[in-house]
Amino acid sequence: MSFSVEKLLRENIKRLQPYSSARDEFSGEAKIFLDANENSLGSPLLKWYNRYPDPHQVALKNAISTIKNIAREHIFLGNGSDECIDLLYRAFCEPGRDNVIICPPTYGMYEVSANINDVEIRVAPLLEDFQLNLAHIESLIDERTKIIWLCSPNNPTGNSLHRLDIEMVLNNFHGLVAIDEAYINFSRQQSFVAELAEYPNLVVLQTFSKAWGLAALRLGMAFASEEIIAVLDKVKPPYNINQATQELALKALEDVGQVNDMIREIVDMRVALAAVFRRIPGVEAVHDSDANFILIKIKNAKEVYHFLLSKGIVVRDRSRVMLCEDSLRITIGTEKENTALVDALAEWTDAQY
Ligand SMILES: *Cc1c(COP(=O)(O)O)cnc(C)c1O
């Protein structure tokens, strides 16, 4: 068996006639637009917000293409990575019949989106060291397995998956391998985007929500073969990236320098914070992180969580998650916020020990 997008696709999607928007049917030069039932008089906001946005996000994709050094035909933009995740299910997974493999503890949306789409979830938990259990993954694959979800650096554990393990999956699985690289900018590892030519079954997800600091804009990216991108384009809502987001993201892309500065600063603080955590009594593990957060194991995590809350500090309690017993996931904050957190933790431990 070999990889074929055509074979993986849902039957109804193969047959799907995509929506053709007003802006799809017209191309060329015009001064008067009476084709899309917009309000021709304007808007209460910027004048041009009365017009539908570019459904193909050409300008934005060109800018991303330059920065990522990857042709526009290999780029899909979603209303957050979450939309990319959902669209992969809708295009490739037959509800009630197909299955996907996830490797928890990991990002929750792979499972939620599977459930929404009535797709069976098969679970190959990470090993104790939060790396892939390749033998277990292999044992779960059958002819109805469409996607294997890998998250690297992984949320909530923070580590990157071993590159050789990911390559093993890419080389041996004939469905899609979706690698979620939401935290790649904080990582010492290289993105798999550079490997697209090598692997026709590879889909890489990235986002503007983390390193780029633009979670509010809702902009996610999927990188894959032209064939896979064409499928996502066919299935997406026509105007899924709104005009404000397209404009603001374009503007942000002019300032990669500032983003890189922030990344460096966050990574430096991550290293410093990890060292501080290791000295706090009651902290049983500080997991190495390639992301902008740190997972720590701490005695009575639930009580610590509520104590921090009482101080006005919210962290993510992951103690009910598989392999994350008594664990808190802590996002790197500003210098001041990190200090407040450390002070609060010190206050808690002083009262305990
Ligand atoms: C935060 C995060 C995302 C981001 O999703 P958006 O919808 O782009 O905000 C995706 N994957 C993982 C693993 C995340 O932690």
The ligand as an SDF file (V2000), in Angstrom:
LIG
                    3D

 15 15  0  0  0  0  0  0  0  0999 V2000
   -2.4540   26.7690   21.4700 C   0  0  0  0  0  0  0  0  0  0  0  0
   -2.3850   25.5810   20.6000 C   0  0  0  0  0  0  0  0  0  0  0  0
   -2.8920   25.6230   19.3090 C   0  0  0  0  0  0  0  0  0  0  0  0
   -3.4080   26.9280   18.7950 C   0  0  0  0  0  0  0  0  0  0  0  0
   -4.6170   26.8860   18.2750 O   0  0  0  0  0  0  0  0  0  0  0  0
   -5.2050   28.2010   17.5760 P   0  0  0  0  0  0  0  0  0  0  0  0
   -6.5430   27.7250   17.2060 O   0  0  0  0  0  0  0  0  0  0  0  0
   -4.3210   28.4900   16.3940 O   0  0  0  0  0  0  0  0  0  0  0  0
   -5.1810   29.3000   18.5770 O   0  0  0  0  0  0  0  0  0  0  0  0
   -2.7870   24.5200   18.5100 C   0  0  0  0  0  0  0  0  0  0  0  0
   -2.1950   23.4040   18.9610 N   0  0  0  0  0  0  0  0  0  0  0  0
   -1.6730   23.3370   20.1900 C   0  0  0  0  0  0  0  0  0  0  0  0
   -0.9760   22.1230   20.6280 C   0  0  0  0  0  0  0  0  0  0  0  0
   -1.7790   24.4150   21.0530 C   0  0  0  0  0  0  0  0  0  0  0  0
   -1.2930   24.3270   22.2900 O   0  0  0  0  0  0  0  0  0  0  0  0
  1  2  1  0
  2  3  1  0
  2 14  2  0
  3  4  1  0
  3 10  2  0
  4  5  1  0
  5  6  1  0
  6  7  2  0
  6  8  1  0
  6  9  1  0
 10 11  1  0
 11 12  2  0
 12 13  1  0
 12 14  1  0
 14 15  1  0
M  END
$$$$
